[in-house]
Amino acid sequence: MTKPPFSGSIEFKLTIRAFDKQVIRKALVNYTYTPTWPYYDVQSRKERDGDARLEFGLSLLAVPRSDRNRSVSPPSREPYWVPVGQLLTVGVLRTQIYDQLRARIDGEARDLDRDNRVSAGLPASPLPEQI
């Protein structure tokens, strides 16, 4: 099995609301991605295309000091990342959230591919015009 050509992480804020209470936490999506479009592979120094594949996991930043009314001590007094990948299971969130996540990952991969091609002295597709 070959290593996916693109990997990274995307940090954002996630709002959770339950029982008329709301909390905002940092969320982190770590991903590996093989696109459907031809990309420049840095290791082999060739243009490749492969079977599209996207894998990602979601973590939330737990902030133990944020709830002073707790009766049980937290495992740590410092913030720490907690995996909550099951929230990304299809059907849990709206389709638009998955679409935006995929578009962001694809955009980051296209930017990196463009940089890789330029670094290798190859022609790169122009950036889309900014509005």
Buried (B, 14 or more C-beta within 10 A) or exposed (E): EEEBBBBBEBEEEBEEEEEEEEEEBBBBBBBBBBBEEEBBBBEEEEEEEBEEEBEBBBBBBBBBEEEEEEEEEBEEEEBBEEEBEEBBEEEEEEEEEBEEBBEBBBEBBBEBBBEBBEEEEEEBEEEEEEE
